[in-house]
């Protein structure tokens, strides 16, 4: 059940105890369009995407804005809600049939208190997320929409597995502008 998660942890060159992961993580299957976390609910889990894809978005003035997508081998949570026990400002929805591993906060705290290897992995994962977010902010500040779109081709999942309206929302441009960029690239 946790083979992909174990492989991801070992990729960071961390020795692990697979039995503890098996004990703490539970499999969860989501159908396409099924909600994993809804607005105003409290996030009580970390998630690992074994297969499939999720879209994370928020509402502003009644309009959906895509914050990010989570594809295979992505380990994440809605950090503000999870950490502070507050209502989520995001909705997380499966964009295709998705298989997750989820770990409740109590089991996460157990692993953190007992295993240095788990602390190392979590720290590494959070650092990678921060680096990606920093890169996204920088791209919005320094690149044109066309340059941001071109950069997506190094991440084919975004181009191949997301709806145009969701991708344009993530990029901060209209669907019309995205369509124009796509035609120009062909």
Residue, then its C-alpha position, 0 to 999 in steps of 0.5 A: x500500500x505505501x510502496x510509492x511513499x516509501x520510494x519517495x522517502x528513500x529517494x531523499x536518502x532517508x532510512x525508514x521503518x516501513x511497518x510504522x508507515x503501514x500502521x499510520x497511513x490509510x488508503x483513501x479512494x476518490x472518484x473524479x470530482x469528489x471533494x477531499x476537503x471542503x471550504x470551512x472544514x478543518x483539515x486533520x490529515x496529511x496526504x500523499x497522492x499515490x495516483x491521480x490528481x487533485x485541484x486546490x482552489x479558493x473563492x474570491x468574489x464568487x470566482x474560483x482561483x486555482x492555488x495548485x494541483x497535486x499529482x502523483x508522489x506529492x505529499x501535502x496538506x492544507x497547512x494553515x487549517x491543519x496547523x491552526x485547527x481553523x476552517x479551511x479557505x480552500x476546497x480540494x477536489x479530485x480532477x480524476x480518479x485518485x488514490x491517496x494515503x492519508x495520515x491523521x494528525x495524531x499519527x503524524x505527531x507520533x511519527x514526529x515524536x518517535x523518528x528522526x527520519x520522519x522529521x527529516x522527510x517532512x522538513x525536506x518536503x516542506x522546504x521543496x514546497x517553499x522553494x516551488x512557491x518562491x519560484x512561482x511568486x518570482x515568475x509572476x513578478x518577472x515573467x510574462x504570461x507567455x514565459x510562464x506558459x512556456x515554463x509549464x512544458x517542463x511539467x507536462x501534467x499541467x498541460x495534459x491533465x488539467x482543464x484549460x479554465x483551471x490552468x488559466x486560473x492558476x496562471x492568473x490569466x483569462x481562458x481567452x489569453x491561455x487559448x491565444x498562447x496555446x495557438x501561438x505555441x503550436 
